[in-house]
Amino acid sequence: MVIDPIHEAVHFLERQLKVKPVVAIILGTGLGGLAKEIDETISITYEQIPGMVTSTVESHKGRLIFGKLNGVEVVAMVGRFHFYEGYSMKEVTFPVRLMKHLGVQKLMVSNASGALNPIYQKGDLMLLDDHINLLPGNPLIGSNKDEEGPRFPDMGRPYDQQMNRVLTDVAAKHQIKIHQGIYAAVSGPNLETRAEYRYLRIIGADVVGMSTVPEVIVANHIGLPCAAISVITDVCDPDNLHPVSLAEIIEVAATAEPVLTKLIVQTVAEL
């Protein structure tokens, strides 16, 4: 008998968990520090989990942490998977389906991105209101499991309005500056050319990155409300462009991380 990888992973994890996580958090490039705020009950590397691939990006540690954050049971994905690592879209989004099967009711996603909107600066936060998918694949391609979600899920509001309202209210209460805008997802791993930055801005993007959208598509497919926040790590001004390294991106993300952590910690209790 062939065992569904999702069910095998769920069975493996449930044997080690005493309670079900309510909120899932995916931590992006250079943003793993939130894990320190979790009252950790269990930490499991991706290699241990049936069906999970491993992260190949040096800034992504690759482990699931289960515990309490501000009194709420959470699971944090410290390090995510990207299409540019050579993984299929189904492999990239496997953790989202897994976390829903574990009982998660809300998903929060973070990422590092480059600013296309000229009013954005390094270290700023942007709450995703919508996105533009320029990735060369889709995690829903292939046979559809009707018990998971509809064949043609609606994406008119990919980011949950109620979650976004809570995030903006919490940000205002704690005097955290946060923009709202549109995220463009590209495959990477190279950064864009000047002409590509101009194109992305013309079609309506405020920031550009290489993640998040596949996970959000799957979250919408399986009926998992989600919200996403970008940390602006570089400015993509095609008329004043400077080379950017991963080290610089991680450094900027690290400076913004305490603010993002505060926002997420205060928000989980309000969801």
Secondary structure, DSSP 8 states (H G I E B T S, - for coil): ----HHHHHHHHHHTT-SS--SEEEEE-TT-GGGGGGSEEEEEEEGGGSTT-----STT---EEEEEEETTEEEEEEES---GGGT--HHHHHHHHHHHHHTT--EEEEEEEEEE-STT--TT-EEEEEEEEE--S--TT-S---TTT--SS---SS-S-HHHHHHHHHHHHHTT--EEEEEEEE---SS---HHHHHHHHHTT-SEEESSSHHHHHHHHHTT--EEEEEEEEEE--TTS-----HHHHHHHHHHHHHHHHHHHHHHHTT-
